[in-house]
Structures are given as C-alpha cells and as structure tokens.
Amino acid sequence: MTKRMALMLLLAGALFGAIFGWKAFVARMTTKFLSSQGVPPQTVSTTRAGYLEWQSAVSAVGTLRAAHGADLAPQVVGVIAAIHFSSGQEVKTGAPLVQLDNASDLALLESLKATEQLAETTYKRDVQQRKANFISQAALDTDVANLRSAKARVAEQQALVDKKLIRAPFTGRLGVRVVDLGQYVAAGTKLVTLQALDPILVDFSVPQNQIGQVEPGQKVVLSSDALPGEHFEGSVSAIDSKVDPATRNVLVRASLPNPRHRLLPGMFANVEIRLAAAQRRLTLPQTAITFNPYGDTVFVIEDKGKGPDGKPLQVASQRFVTVGPTRGDQIAVLSGVKEGETVVTAGQLKLRNGTPVIVNNSVQPSNEAAPTPKDE
C-alpha cells in the first residue's frame, strides 16, 4: 500500500512538472518566434509595484444642514409695526425681531387687568365678610370662580400680545429679510430664516454592507466643491435606527465645528469616515488593470536576455490578479504581482503574451490617492 501511494505521488509530481515545463517552453518559444518573425516591439509606459500606506475609509456624498434651522413666521395675522434686525445679523436666543401692531390688543389687556383687579378686591372683601357670617359660602365660592376666570382671560390676552412680538428661538445667523415695515402678514408667512451654524451637521447614506464598520464618535473628513482645497474634520454623532427599504442604505449624521461659518446649510459635501489604522497595501494605478468578465489581468515586463540583434530583450507577460479596494487613481492588488515588479500602465491593448516592448515613461497616467480635477 505504501509503495502504491509513493508511486502515485511520483506520477502526480511528474505530471505537474511536465505541465509547468510545457507552459514555460511554450512561452519561451512564443517569445523567440515573435522575435524571429520580426514582430516590432510595442511602446508602453510602466511603473514598479510597491507598498503604500492605506487609510481604511467609507466614502459618501452628503448634504449639510444646520444644527437648528427655522423659517420664522408669526402665529397670528397683523401689520408689521417694527423690524428690529438687519439681514445676515447674528442674534442671541430671545432677541426681538419683528413687532406686529398690537395697540388694540394692549388696550383689551388693560381692560381685562382692571376686571381681574376688581374680582380680586371683591374676593378679599368677601373673605372677611364670610368670617363674620355676613355672606354664604356659596357667594364666596362664586367670588373665587370669578377671580380665576378674570386671571385666565388676562393670561390669554397676554399670550396674544406676546405672539405679536417674534423673538429668536435660538442663537444663530439670520438670513435675508423678506418682509417690509407696514406689510400685512397672515399667520405662517415667512419673515426671515434663522440658522445655527456652529456646529453644523452633515447627513449622508452608507450602504447596509458597510454600516457595521461605522460607529458614533468615528472621525469624519469633509470637503466641498464650494470650498476647493479645504477640509473640515468632525465626528459621527448618530446612526439611523432603520435601513431604507428602497435603497438599502442607512442614514448617518456627523457634527463638525464651524466657527468661521464657512460651511452653510444645503451645501453638497464629500464625506469620508476614517475606520481604522493605516494598512500597507501593494498598489498600482488603476490604468494598469484590464478588467474582464473571466478575470482581471496585468502585463508584467520580463527580461529575456538578448534579442536576435544582440540588444536587451524585454517582453510582456500577462498575469491574472486579484484586486482590492480603490482610492482615487489607485487600486490595491491582493495577489498576482510582487513588490518591485515592473507593470505596464498604458499600451496594454497592443500586447499579448511574449510581445517585445520598449519602455517609455515620459508620459505617465495619473496615480493620485486623492485626485483634484483641474480647470483647463
């Protein structure tokens, strides 16, 4: 039994050796054939495969929104009697903004206060008379009810007067005033927008297969086309409690300091969530990869000694590779290429296994981790 197994292993080893030897022989003969047939070398650009530091991250597109934001409007109808602010002004909580005409309301308030005062005086007098049994308990109870009713009417009228003075509900920056002095406004008419800009929030969606990597408190880096070249840092503040069934995404909210008010609500933003410590990955330009349904490939340049003319011979050898995540113009290669090998980055369409090549790296494709488009 042992001899039979040894014989089988020996035969298997011989078979695999023959296969690999045959492949090497075919590749060598192909190269020699192409060179002997005068196949002209093809010009390509190349790069050396090397390791770079990669920061694991989740990228998304989001929209900025204020921590507090509201279109201020009156709850009652009226004519604007006074405006106490300027467009774009910073205001504190409780600052008066717009006063509606309240002359008739104040007059009615004074009348109700007089009625309240009379009811209170009557009540106090009847309390003393009740102690002397000059009036019944029922009469005193009526006085108590009258006093409470008078106080309630005063409070109701005071609330109406207060509603005609619109105040800032929170600290923030006012927008552009959209009403004028003397204008009649209905309930709900927008007067001005108030936004709290520091801190500012950004809402964005993360695919459900990545949400497990996102946690409150993780670092967020934000950039916007409105402010090219600038980056803003913050942290994840909240993750929605459900997945959107239409998109299978989860809403995530981050908070960022905005002391200079450079970021404004409604802006489009690119968001990147930093997930973990940086990792070393073998990296190539994305242009080096030929993506195919049957597998992704690259062409590696190999030295084959000297050609028929006595000059050094370099040929292209096609390999299957396994690729990983991308960032900008770069892609991580998990297998198929080793560090230091020379890989074709442009000109692959002219190549096949064994094609002689001439390397010309005077023009290289972009290989930036965070490319920035340039306006020409």
C-alpha positions as CSV (number, residue, x, y, z in Angstrom):
1,M,0.0,0.0,0.0
2,T,2.8,2.4,0.9
3,K,4.7,1.6,-2.4
4,R,1.5,2.3,-4.3
5,M,0.9,5.6,-2.7
6,A,4.6,6.6,-3.3
7,L,4.2,5.6,-6.9
8,M,1.0,7.7,-7.3
9,L,2.7,10.7,-5.7
10,L,5.7,10.3,-8.0
11,L,3.4,10.1,-11.1
12,A,1.5,13.2,-9.9
13,G,4.7,15.1,-9.4
14,A,5.9,14.1,-12.8
15,L,2.6,15.2,-14.4
16,F,2.6,18.7,-12.7
17,G,6.3,19.1,-13.6
18,A,5.5,18.3,-17.2
19,I,2.6,20.7,-17.3
20,F,4.6,23.6,-15.9
21,G,7.6,22.8,-18.0
22,W,5.4,22.7,-21.1
23,K,4.0,26.2,-20.2
24,A,7.5,27.6,-19.8
25,F,8.6,26.0,-23.0
26,V,5.6,27.5,-24.9
27,A,6.2,30.9,-23.5
28,R,9.9,30.8,-24.4
29,M,9.2,29.5,-27.9
30,T,6.5,32.2,-28.4
31,T,8.9,34.9,-27.4
32,K,11.6,33.5,-29.8
33,F,9.0,33.1,-32.6
34,L,7.8,36.7,-32.3
35,S,11.4,38.0,-32.2
36,S,12.5,35.8,-35.2
37,Q,9.4,36.9,-37.2
38,G,10.4,40.5,-36.8
39,V,7.4,41.5,-34.7
40,P,8.0,45.1,-33.9
41,P,8.3,46.0,-30.2
42,Q,5.4,48.0,-28.8
43,T,6.0,51.1,-26.8
44,V,4.4,51.1,-23.3
45,S,4.7,53.1,-20.1
46,T,5.4,51.2,-16.8
47,T,5.6,51.5,-13.1
48,R,7.1,49.5,-10.3
49,A,4.7,47.8,-7.9
50,G,5.2,48.9,-4.4
51,Y,3.6,49.1,-1.0
52,L,1.8,52.3,0.2
53,E,0.0,53.2,3.4
54,W,-3.8,53.0,3.1
55,Q,-6.2,54.5,5.5
56,S,-9.4,52.4,5.6
57,A,-12.4,54.6,5.0
58,V,-16.0,54.7,3.9
59,S,-16.8,57.5,1.3
60,A,-20.2,59.0,0.8
61,V,-22.0,62.1,-0.5
62,G,-23.9,64.2,1.9
63,T,-25.8,67.4,2.5
64,L,-25.1,70.0,5.1
65,R,-27.8,71.1,7.5
66,A,-27.9,73.5,10.4
67,A,-27.9,72.1,14.0
68,H,-31.0,74.3,14.4
69,G,-32.8,76.0,11.5
70,A,-36.2,77.5,11.0
71,D,-38.1,79.9,8.8
72,L,-39.5,82.3,11.4
73,A,-43.2,83.2,10.9
74,P,-46.0,84.8,13.1
75,Q,-48.7,82.6,14.6
76,V,-51.3,85.4,14.2
77,V,-52.2,87.9,11.5
78,G,-51.2,91.5,11.8
79,V,-49.4,94.5,10.3
80,I,-45.6,94.9,10.8
81,A,-45.1,97.8,13.2
82,A,-41.3,97.5,13.8
83,I,-38.3,95.4,12.5
84,H,-35.5,95.0,15.0
85,F,-32.9,93.2,12.9
86,S,-30.8,93.5,9.8
87,S,-30.3,90.8,7.1
88,G,-27.4,88.5,7.9
89,Q,-27.2,89.6,11.5
90,E,-26.1,87.3,14.4
91,V,-28.7,87.1,17.1
92,K,-29.0,85.6,20.6
93,T,-31.8,83.5,22.0
94,G,-34.8,85.7,22.8
95,A,-33.7,88.7,20.8
96,P,-36.8,90.7,19.4
97,L,-37.0,90.5,15.7
98,V,-40.4,91.7,14.4
99,Q,-43.2,93.5,16.2
100,L,-46.8,93.3,14.8
101,D,-49.2,96.1,15.6
102,N,-50.7,95.3,19.0
103,A,-52.4,98.6,20.1
104,S,-55.9,97.2,20.3
105,D,-54.6,94.0,22.0
106,L,-52.8,96.1,24.7
107,A,-56.0,98.2,25.3
108,L,-58.0,95.0,25.8
109,L,-55.3,93.6,28.1
110,E,-55.6,96.7,30.3
111,S,-59.4,96.3,30.5
112,L,-59.1,92.6,31.5
113,K,-56.5,93.5,34.1
114,A,-58.9,96.0,35.6
115,T,-61.6,93.3,35.7
116,E,-59.1,91.0,37.4
117,Q,-58.2,93.6,40.0
118,L,-61.9,94.2,40.8
119,A,-62.5,90.5,41.1
120,E,-59.6,90.2,43.5
121,T,-60.8,93.1,45.6
122,T,-64.3,91.6,45.8
123,Y,-62.9,88.2,46.8
124,K,-60.7,89.7,49.6
125,R,-63.7,91.7,51.0
126,D,-66.0,88.7,50.9
127,V,-63.4,86.6,52.7
128,Q,-63.7,88.9,55.7
129,Q,-67.5,89.0,55.5
130,R,-67.6,85.2,55.4
131,K,-65.6,85.1,58.6
132,A,-68.3,87.2,60.2
133,N,-71.0,85.1,58.6
134,F,-72.4,88.1,56.7
135,I,-72.4,86.1,53.4
136,S,-72.9,82.5,52.5
137,Q,-70.1,80.1,51.4
138,A,-71.8,79.9,48.0
139,A,-71.2,83.6,47.5
140,L,-67.6,83.3,48.4
141,D,-67.2,80.3,46.0
142,T,-68.7,82.5,43.2
143,D,-66.0,85.1,44.0
144,V,-63.3,82.6,43.7
145,A,-64.6,81.4,40.3
146,N,-64.9,85.0,39.1
147,L,-61.3,85.7,40.1
148,R,-59.9,82.6,38.4
149,S,-61.8,83.4,35.2
150,A,-60.5,87.0,35.2
151,K,-56.9,85.8,35.7
152,A,-57.4,83.3,32.8
153,R,-58.7,86.0,30.4
154,V,-55.7,88.2,31.3
155,A,-53.3,85.3,30.7
156,E,-55.0,84.6,27.3
157,Q,-54.8,88.2,26.2
158,Q,-51.2,88.4,27.4
159,A,-50.3,85.4,25.3
160,L,-51.8,87.0,22.2
161,V,-49.8,90.2,22.8
162,D,-46.6,88.1,23.2
163,K,-47.3,86.3,19.9
164,K,-47.2,89.6,18.1
165,L,-43.6,90.0,19.0
166,I,-41.5,87.5,17.2
167,R,-38.3,86.6,19.0
168,A,-35.2,84.5,18.1
169,P,-35.9,80.9,19.4
170,F,-32.2,80.1,19.4
171,T,-28.8,81.7,18.8
172,G,-27.7,81.8,15.1
173,R,-27.4,83.9,11.9
174,L,-30.4,85.5,10.3
175,G,-30.9,85.3,6.5
176,V,-32.3,87.9,4.1
177,R,-35.4,89.7,5.3
178,V,-38.4,89.0,3.0
179,V,-41.0,91.4,4.6
180,D,-41.2,95.2,5.0
181,L,-42.4,97.7,7.5
182,G,-46.2,98.2,7.3
183,Q,-46.8,95.0,5.4
184,Y,-49.8,92.9,6.4
185,V,-48.8,89.3,7.0
186,A,-51.0,86.3,7.6
187,A,-50.3,83.5,10.1
188,G,-47.4,81.4,8.8
189,T,-45.9,84.0,6.5
190,K,-42.1,83.6,6.3
191,L,-40.4,86.7,7.8
192,V,-36.7,85.6,7.8
193,T,-34.6,82.4,8.1
194,L,-32.6,81.7,11.2
195,Q,-29.8,79.1,11.2
196,A,-27.4,77.9,13.9
197,L,-24.2,77.3,12.0
198,D,-21.7,76.2,14.7
199,P,-21.6,73.3,14.9
200,I,-23.0,72.2,11.6
201,L,-24.4,68.8,10.6
202,V,-23.9,66.7,7.6
203,D,-26.4,63.9,6.6
204,F,-25.2,61.1,4.3
205,S,-26.1,57.5,3.5
206,V,-24.0,54.4,3.9
207,P,-24.7,51.0,2.2
208,Q,-26.0,48.4,4.6
209,N,-23.0,46.1,4.0
210,Q,-20.7,48.9,5.4
211,I,-22.8,50.1,8.3
212,G,-21.3,47.6,10.7
213,Q,-18.0,49.5,10.3
214,V,-19.5,52.8,11.3
215,E,-19.8,53.8,15.0
216,P,-20.7,57.1,16.8
217,G,-17.5,59.1,17.5
218,Q,-15.5,58.0,14.5
219,K,-13.6,60.7,12.7
220,V,-15.1,62.3,9.6
221,V,-13.3,64.4,7.0
222,L,-15.5,66.6,4.8
223,S,-14.8,68.6,1.6
224,S,-17.0,70.6,-0.7
225,D,-16.6,71.8,-4.3
226,A,-17.8,75.2,-2.9
227,L,-14.5,75.4,-0.9
228,P,-11.8,73.7,-3.1
229,G,-8.7,72.6,-1.2
230,E,-10.3,72.9,2.2
231,H,-11.0,70.0,4.6
232,F,-13.1,70.0,7.7
233,E,-13.0,67.4,10.5
234,G,-15.7,66.2,12.7
235,S,-17.2,63.0,14.1
236,V,-20.2,60.7,13.6
237,S,-22.9,61.8,16.0
238,A,-25.9,59.5,15.1
239,I,-26.8,56.5,13.0
240,D,-30.4,55.9,11.9
241,S,-32.3,53.1,13.5
242,K,-33.6,51.6,10.2
243,V,-32.5,50.7,6.7
244,D,-34.2,52.5,3.8
245,P,-36.0,49.6,2.0
246,A,-35.9,51.4,-1.3
247,T,-32.1,52.0,-1.4
248,R,-30.8,49.6,1.3
249,N,-28.8,52.5,2.8
250,V,-28.7,53.8,6.3
251,L,-28.7,57.5,7.2
252,V,-25.7,58.7,9.2
253,R,-25.3,62.1,10.7
254,A,-22.0,63.8,11.6
255,S,-21.3,67.0,13.5
256,L,-18.4,69.4,12.6
257,P,-17.2,72.6,14.2
258,N,-17.8,75.6,12.0
259,P,-16.6,78.7,14.0
260,R,-16.0,80.8,10.8
261,H,-19.3,79.8,9.3
262,R,-17.6,78.7,6.1
263,L,-20.0,75.8,5.7
264,L,-23.6,76.6,5.0
265,P,-26.8,74.5,5.2
266,G,-27.8,73.0,1.9
267,M,-24.2,72.6,0.6
268,F,-23.2,69.4,-1.2
269,A,-20.3,67.6,0.5
270,N,-17.9,64.7,0.1
271,V,-17.6,62.7,3.3
272,E,-15.0,60.2,4.3
273,I,-15.2,58.2,7.5
274,R,-11.8,57.1,8.9
275,L,-12.3,53.5,10.1
276,A,-9.1,52.1,11.4
277,A,-5.3,52.4,11.5
278,A,-3.5,52.7,8.2
279,Q,-2.5,49.5,6.4
280,R,0.3,48.7,3.9
281,R,-1.1,47.5,0.5
282,L,0.6,46.7,-2.8
283,T,-0.6,49.5,-5.0
284,L,-0.8,50.1,-8.8
285,P,-2.5,52.8,-10.9
286,Q,-6.0,51.7,-11.9
287,T,-5.0,52.0,-15.6
288,A,-2.6,49.0,-15.1
289,I,-5.6,46.7,-14.6
290,T,-7.5,45.2,-17.5
291,F,-10.9,44.3,-16.1
292,N,-12.5,41.2,-17.8
293,P,-15.6,39.0,-17.0
294,Y,-13.3,36.0,-16.8
295,G,-10.7,37.7,-14.5
296,D,-8.6,40.8,-14.1
297,T,-5.2,40.9,-15.7
298,V,-2.0,42.9,-15.9
299,F,1.1,42.8,-18.1
300,V,4.4,42.4,-16.3
301,I,7.7,43.2,-18.1
302,E,10.2,40.5,-18.0
303,D,13.9,40.5,-19.2
304,K,14.6,37.7,-21.7
305,G,18.3,38.2,-22.3
306,K,19.2,39.5,-25.8
307,G,17.3,39.5,-29.0
308,P,18.4,38.5,-32.5
309,D,20.0,41.9,-32.9
310,G,22.0,41.5,-29.7
311,K,20.1,44.1,-27.8
312,P,18.5,43.5,-24.5
313,L,15.0,41.9,-25.0
314,Q,12.1,42.8,-22.8
315,V,8.7,41.1,-23.3
316,A,5.2,41.5,-21.8
317,S,3.8,38.6,-19.7
318,Q,0.1,38.5,-18.9
319,R,-1.0,37.6,-15.4
320,F,-4.3,37.2,-13.6
321,V,-4.5,39.3,-10.4
322,T,-6.9,39.7,-7.5
323,V,-7.7,43.3,-6.8
324,G,-8.9,45.0,-3.6
325,P,-10.3,48.5,-2.8
326,T,-9.7,51.6,-4.8
327,R,-8.8,55.2,-3.8
328,G,-8.6,57.9,-6.3
329,D,-6.5,56.7,-9.3
330,Q,-5.0,53.8,-7.3
331,I,-6.0,50.2,-6.7
332,A,-4.8,47.6,-4.2
333,V,-3.6,44.3,-5.6
334,L,-4.0,41.4,-3.3
335,S,-2.3,38.7,-5.4
336,G,-0.7,38.1,-8.8
337,V,2.0,40.8,-8.6
338,K,5.1,41.1,-6.3
339,E,6.7,44.1,-4.9
340,G,9.3,45.6,-7.3
341,E,8.0,44.0,-10.5
342,T,7.5,46.3,-13.5
343,V,3.9,46.6,-14.6
344,V,2.5,48.1,-17.8
345,T,0.3,51.2,-17.1
346,A,-0.5,52.2,-20.6
347,G,-0.4,50.5,-24.0
348,Q,-1.9,47.1,-23.0
349,L,-4.3,46.9,-26.0
350,K,-1.3,46.4,-28.2
351,L,0.1,43.5,-26.2
352,R,-0.2,39.7,-25.9
353,N,2.0,37.2,-24.2
354,G,5.6,37.4,-25.3
355,T,5.2,40.7,-27.2
356,P,8.6,42.6,-27.2
357,V,8.2,46.1,-25.7
358,I,10.0,49.4,-25.5
359,V,9.5,51.3,-22.2
360,N,8.9,55.0,-22.5
361,N,7.9,56.6,-19.2
362,S,8.0,60.2,-20.4
363,V,4.2,60.4,-20.0
364,Q,2.5,58.6,-17.1
365,P,-1.2,58.2,-16.3
366,S,-2.5,59.8,-13.1
367,N,-1.7,58.0,-9.9
368,E,-3.1,60.2,-7.1
369,A,-4.7,58.9,-4.0
370,A,-7.0,62.0,-3.9
371,P,-7.0,63.5,-7.4
372,T,-8.3,67.0,-7.9
373,P,-9.7,67.9,-11.3
374,K,-8.1,70.9,-12.9
375,D,-9.8,73.5,-14.9
376,E,-8.1,74.0,-18.2
